[in-house]
């Protein structure tokens, strides 16, 4: 009898999860929600982890949007999206997004869901650097992550020589995966209090990062590994400020990579090529002001590699690279342009930042 009751409860839970995903939405509110709720707007979940569990274990197909309300999301374990029974497509995708987005009329910086990784750092057998943790791990095709404020992890990044404690807030390891878009996200770090080692670390094909702001992080975006040269990847309309690593790592990319309408200022390094320096990349309509190292090759978590051939970067129309200097950043926290280029100043005409629509 007890076994029968358990089976009935499991079937009911599975049916409930299917019914919820059939509606195509899950809502999360870390202040008012409960992980025993249905996940609908009036009955939200509490954690992103629970949303991932339901998506991973439910059978079906079609688009699913996970709405995160404003609030603090402390990730004490990796949130892994790896559905084995649910099918997404390029048109009907998985979207993990803020309930209110930067172009909405009632948006301000306080409306952004705040994610911070608080989990322990695992020291894998082949990790000689001291350990790493993953925040949101995407191991499926056709995913968009949108409108989140993502902080660093409150650790000491370099406790001693030869150690680098790393957090990867958004990561995709599958070398055969395709179609990941990260858009309208604000990545913040502080090297002393909450280092944000590498906000976007992605393997595979079709990785697009656009309209994001990276402020105070180490490295912004790393195109990691791929089962073949990674095609259809783009970085555009991003603002990268005050970084102590490199803005772009193009280890796995094919030469069709698109880089345009980006602004980088006050960077330790601009670009890291694969160690073989085989591929060249085209840049257009972009600005780099203030850097120490322009183009390197190789490298890794503990270093930025060796000087590389700068001619591997093909500078197209309206590209300015200036070693010295800086740009004017808005520091008023009540402004919609907080941590953006001041309107009307150098680089602001490129549209880099959180907004699709020019304000």
C-alpha positions as CSV (number, residue, x, y, z in Angstrom):
1,X,0.0,0.0,0.0
2,X,2.8,2.4,0.9
3,X,4.6,1.6,-2.3
4,X,1.4,2.2,-4.3
5,X,0.9,5.6,-2.6
6,X,4.4,6.6,-3.4
7,X,3.9,5.7,-7.1
8,X,0.6,7.7,-7.2
9,X,2.3,10.8,-5.7
10,X,5.2,10.5,-8.2
11,X,2.7,10.3,-11.1
12,X,0.7,13.3,-9.8
13,X,3.9,15.3,-9.4
14,X,5.0,14.4,-12.9
15,X,1.6,15.3,-14.3
16,X,1.6,18.6,-12.4
17,X,5.1,19.5,-13.8
18,X,3.9,18.7,-17.3
19,X,0.8,20.8,-16.9
20,X,2.9,23.7,-15.7
21,X,5.4,23.5,-18.6
22,X,2.5,23.1,-21.1
23,X,1.5,26.7,-20.2
24,X,5.1,27.7,-21.2
25,X,5.9,29.7,-18.1
26,X,7.4,29.4,-14.6
27,X,7.5,32.3,-12.2
28,X,10.1,32.7,-9.4
29,X,9.9,35.1,-6.4
30,X,12.7,34.5,-3.8
31,X,10.7,36.6,-1.2
32,X,7.2,35.3,-1.6
33,X,7.5,32.0,-3.4
34,X,7.7,28.4,-2.3
35,X,9.2,25.5,-4.2
36,X,6.1,23.5,-3.5
37,X,4.0,26.0,-5.5
38,X,2.7,25.5,-9.0
39,X,5.1,28.1,-10.5
40,X,2.4,30.2,-12.0
41,X,2.4,34.0,-11.6
42,X,0.0,34.0,-8.6
43,X,1.7,30.9,-7.1
44,X,5.5,31.4,-7.7
45,X,8.4,29.1,-7.0
46,X,11.1,30.3,-4.6
47,X,14.3,29.1,-6.3
48,X,15.8,28.9,-9.8
49,X,17.1,25.4,-8.8
50,X,13.5,24.1,-8.5
51,X,12.6,25.6,-11.9
52,X,15.6,23.8,-13.5
53,X,14.6,20.5,-11.8
54,X,11.1,20.7,-13.2
55,X,12.3,21.5,-16.7
56,X,14.9,18.7,-16.6
57,X,12.4,16.0,-15.5
58,X,9.3,16.9,-17.6
59,X,8.5,15.4,-21.0
60,X,7.2,17.5,-23.8
61,X,8.2,20.2,-26.3
62,X,7.7,23.9,-26.9
63,X,9.0,27.2,-25.5
64,X,9.4,27.7,-21.8
65,X,10.0,31.1,-20.2
66,X,11.3,31.3,-16.6
67,X,10.5,34.7,-15.1
68,X,12.6,35.9,-12.2
69,X,11.1,38.7,-10.1
70,X,13.4,41.3,-8.4
71,X,15.1,40.0,-5.4
72,X,18.3,38.2,-4.3
73,X,19.0,34.7,-5.6
74,X,21.8,33.1,-3.6
75,X,22.9,30.0,-5.5
76,X,24.1,27.5,-3.0
77,X,24.5,24.8,-5.6
78,X,24.9,24.8,-9.4
79,X,21.6,25.4,-11.3
80,X,22.0,23.0,-14.2
81,X,19.6,23.1,-17.2
82,X,19.9,19.7,-18.9
83,X,16.4,18.5,-20.0
84,X,16.5,15.0,-21.4
85,X,12.7,14.7,-22.2
86,X,11.8,18.3,-23.3
87,X,12.6,19.5,-26.8
88,X,13.5,23.1,-27.6
89,X,14.0,24.6,-31.0
90,X,15.5,27.9,-32.2
91,X,12.0,29.4,-32.4
92,X,10.6,27.6,-29.3
93,X,13.4,28.1,-26.9
94,X,14.2,28.1,-23.2
95,X,14.3,31.7,-21.9
96,X,15.5,32.6,-18.4
97,X,14.8,36.3,-17.9
98,X,13.9,39.1,-15.5
99,X,10.3,39.8,-15.1
100,X,11.0,43.5,-16.0
101,X,13.5,44.2,-18.7
102,X,15.7,47.3,-19.3
103,X,13.5,48.8,-22.1
104,X,10.3,48.5,-20.1
105,X,8.9,51.8,-18.9
106,X,8.8,50.8,-15.2
107,X,12.4,49.4,-15.2
108,X,15.2,50.7,-13.0
109,X,18.4,49.0,-11.7
110,X,16.6,47.9,-8.6
111,X,14.2,45.8,-10.6
112,X,16.9,43.5,-11.8
113,X,17.1,40.0,-10.2
114,X,20.4,39.7,-8.4
115,X,22.3,36.4,-8.6
116,X,25.3,35.6,-6.4
117,X,27.0,32.2,-6.1
118,X,27.5,31.1,-2.5
119,X,28.2,27.4,-3.1
120,X,31.4,25.7,-2.1
121,X,34.3,25.4,-4.6
122,X,35.0,21.9,-5.8
123,X,38.6,20.9,-6.3
124,X,38.4,18.4,-9.2
125,X,41.3,15.8,-9.5
126,X,42.6,17.6,-12.7
127,X,42.3,21.1,-11.2
128,X,45.7,22.3,-10.0
129,X,44.5,25.8,-9.3
130,X,42.4,25.4,-6.1
131,X,38.8,24.9,-7.2
132,X,35.9,26.3,-9.2
133,X,32.2,26.6,-9.0
134,X,29.5,27.1,-11.6
135,X,26.4,29.3,-11.3
136,X,23.9,28.7,-14.1
137,X,25.0,25.8,-16.2
138,X,23.3,25.4,-19.6
139,X,23.7,22.0,-21.1
140,X,20.9,22.1,-23.8
141,X,20.4,23.9,-27.1
142,X,18.4,27.0,-27.8
143,X,18.6,29.1,-24.6
144,X,18.4,32.8,-23.9
145,X,19.4,34.4,-20.5
146,X,18.2,38.0,-20.3
147,X,18.0,40.9,-17.9
148,X,19.9,39.6,-14.8
149,X,22.3,41.3,-12.5
150,X,25.1,38.9,-11.8
151,X,27.6,39.4,-9.0
152,X,30.9,37.8,-8.2
153,X,31.5,35.3,-5.5
154,X,32.6,36.4,-2.0
155,X,35.9,34.5,-1.9
156,X,39.6,35.3,-1.9
157,X,40.5,34.7,-5.6
158,X,44.2,34.2,-5.1
159,X,44.9,32.9,-1.6
160,X,48.5,32.0,-2.5
161,X,50.8,31.7,-5.4
162,X,49.7,29.2,-8.0
163,X,46.0,29.2,-6.8
164,X,43.1,30.8,-8.5
165,X,39.6,30.2,-7.0
166,X,37.1,30.7,-9.8
167,X,33.4,31.2,-10.2
168,X,31.7,30.9,-13.6
169,X,28.3,32.5,-13.3
170,X,27.1,31.4,-16.7
171,X,28.7,28.3,-18.3
172,X,28.1,25.8,-21.1
173,X,30.5,22.9,-21.3
174,X,28.9,20.8,-24.1
175,X,31.2,21.1,-27.1
176,X,28.5,19.9,-29.5
177,X,25.8,22.3,-28.2
178,X,24.3,25.2,-30.2
179,X,22.5,28.5,-29.8
180,X,23.1,30.3,-26.5
181,X,22.2,34.0,-26.2
182,X,23.2,36.1,-23.2
183,X,21.6,39.6,-23.4
184,X,20.8,42.7,-21.3
185,X,22.7,41.3,-18.3
186,X,24.8,43.4,-15.9
187,X,27.9,41.6,-14.6
188,X,29.6,43.2,-11.6
189,X,32.7,42.2,-9.7
190,X,35.1,43.5,-7.1
191,X,38.6,42.0,-7.1
192,X,38.9,42.5,-3.3
193,X,35.4,41.7,-2.0
194,X,33.5,39.6,-4.6
195,X,35.6,38.7,-7.7
196,X,33.7,37.8,-10.8
197,X,36.3,35.6,-12.4
198,X,34.5,34.9,-15.8
199,X,30.9,35.8,-16.3
200,X,30.3,33.9,-19.6
201,X,32.3,30.7,-20.4
202,X,30.8,28.8,-23.3
203,X,31.8,25.9,-25.5
204,X,30.1,24.8,-28.7
205,X,28.4,26.7,-31.5
206,X,26.2,29.8,-31.9
207,X,27.1,31.8,-28.8
208,X,25.9,35.4,-28.9
209,X,26.5,37.9,-26.1
210,X,24.9,41.3,-26.7
211,X,23.8,44.4,-24.8
212,X,25.5,43.4,-21.6
213,X,27.7,45.5,-19.2
214,X,30.7,44.0,-17.6
215,X,32.1,46.1,-14.8
216,X,35.0,45.2,-12.6
217,X,35.2,41.5,-13.6
218,X,38.3,39.6,-14.5
219,X,37.6,38.2,-18.0
220,X,34.3,39.1,-19.8
221,X,33.6,36.3,-22.4
222,X,35.6,33.1,-23.2
223,X,34.7,31.0,-26.2
224,X,36.1,27.8,-24.7
225,X,36.1,24.5,-26.6
226,X,34.1,23.1,-29.5
227,X,33.9,19.8,-31.4
228,X,34.7,21.8,-34.5
229,X,35.5,25.5,-35.1
230,X,32.7,27.4,-33.5
231,X,30.5,29.2,-36.0
232,X,27.7,31.8,-35.8
233,X,29.0,33.4,-32.6
234,X,28.8,37.2,-32.0
235,X,29.7,39.9,-29.4
236,X,27.9,43.1,-30.0
237,X,26.6,46.2,-28.2
238,X,28.5,45.4,-25.0
239,X,30.2,47.8,-22.6
240,X,33.3,46.3,-20.8
241,X,34.8,48.5,-18.1
242,X,37.6,48.2,-15.5
243,X,38.5,44.6,-16.0
244,X,41.7,43.0,-14.6
245,X,41.8,40.2,-17.2
246,X,40.8,40.2,-20.9
247,X,37.7,41.3,-22.7
248,X,37.5,38.6,-25.3
249,X,39.0,35.1,-25.6
250,X,38.5,33.5,-29.0
251,X,40.0,30.1,-28.4
252,X,37.4,28.0,-30.3
253,X,36.0,30.4,-32.9
254,X,35.8,30.2,-36.6
255,X,36.6,33.3,-38.7
256,X,32.9,34.1,-39.2
257,X,32.8,35.6,-35.7
258,X,31.1,39.0,-35.6
259,X,32.4,41.7,-33.2
260,X,30.7,45.1,-33.5
261,X,29.4,48.1,-31.6
262,X,31.4,47.2,-28.5
263,X,33.2,49.5,-26.1
264,X,36.1,48.5,-23.9
265,X,37.9,50.8,-21.5
266,X,40.4,50.4,-18.7
267,X,41.3,46.8,-19.5
268,X,44.4,44.8,-18.6
269,X,44.1,43.0,-21.9
270,X,41.8,43.3,-24.9
271,X,41.9,40.1,-26.9
272,X,43.3,36.5,-26.3
273,X,43.7,34.3,-29.4
274,X,44.1,30.5,-29.4
275,X,47.7,29.6,-28.8
276,X,48.2,28.6,-32.5
277,X,47.2,32.1,-33.7
278,X,45.6,30.4,-36.7
279,X,42.5,32.5,-37.2
280,X,42.0,36.2,-37.9
281,X,38.9,38.2,-36.8
282,X,37.0,41.2,-38.2
283,X,36.1,44.1,-35.9
284,X,33.7,46.9,-36.8
285,X,32.1,50.0,-35.3
286,X,33.9,49.6,-31.9
287,X,36.1,51.5,-29.4
288,X,38.9,50.5,-27.1
289,X,40.4,53.1,-24.8
290,X,42.9,52.3,-22.1
291,X,44.6,48.9,-22.0
292,X,47.9,47.4,-21.1
293,X,48.1,44.4,-23.5
294,X,46.4,44.5,-26.8
295,X,46.5,40.9,-28.3
296,X,47.8,37.8,-26.6
297,X,47.6,34.1,-27.3
298,X,47.1,31.0,-25.1
299,X,46.7,31.8,-21.5
300,X,44.2,30.4,-19.0
301,X,42.8,31.1,-15.5
302,X,46.2,31.8,-14.0
303,X,47.6,34.0,-16.8
304,X,46.9,36.0,-20.0
305,X,49.3,34.2,-22.3
306,X,52.0,35.6,-24.5
307,X,52.1,38.5,-26.9
308,X,50.5,37.7,-30.2
309,X,50.4,39.2,-33.7
310,X,48.0,42.2,-33.6
311,X,47.4,41.9,-37.3
312,X,45.2,38.9,-36.5
313,X,42.6,41.6,-35.6
314,X,41.3,43.1,-38.9
315,X,40.1,46.6,-38.0
316,X,37.1,47.5,-40.2
317,X,35.1,50.7,-40.5
318,X,34.9,53.0,-37.5
319,X,37.2,51.1,-35.1
320,X,39.3,53.1,-32.7
321,X,42.0,51.5,-30.5
322,X,43.8,53.9,-28.1
323,X,46.2,52.6,-25.5
324,X,46.0,55.6,-23.1
325,X,43.0,57.4,-21.7
326,X,39.5,56.6,-20.4
327,X,35.9,57.2,-20.9
328,X,33.2,58.9,-18.9
329,X,31.0,56.4,-16.9
330,X,27.8,57.4,-15.1
331,X,28.2,56.8,-11.4
332,X,24.8,58.1,-10.2
333,X,22.9,55.0,-9.0
334,X,19.5,56.6,-9.5
335,X,20.1,57.0,-13.2
336,X,19.0,54.5,-15.8
337,X,22.5,55.1,-17.3
338,X,24.2,53.9,-14.2
339,X,27.5,52.2,-15.2
340,X,26.9,53.2,-18.8
341,X,28.8,55.7,-20.9
342,X,27.5,59.3,-20.2
343,X,25.1,60.3,-23.0
344,X,26.8,62.5,-25.5
345,X,30.3,61.5,-24.6
346,X,32.8,59.5,-26.7
347,X,31.5,56.0,-27.5
348,X,27.9,56.6,-26.4
349,X,26.8,56.8,-30.1
350,X,27.7,53.1,-30.5
351,X,24.7,52.0,-28.3
352,X,26.8,49.7,-26.1
353,X,24.9,48.8,-22.9
354,X,21.7,47.2,-21.6
355,X,19.2,49.0,-23.8
356,X,18.0,47.9,-27.2
357,X,16.2,51.2,-27.7
358,X,18.2,54.5,-27.6
359,X,16.9,56.6,-24.7
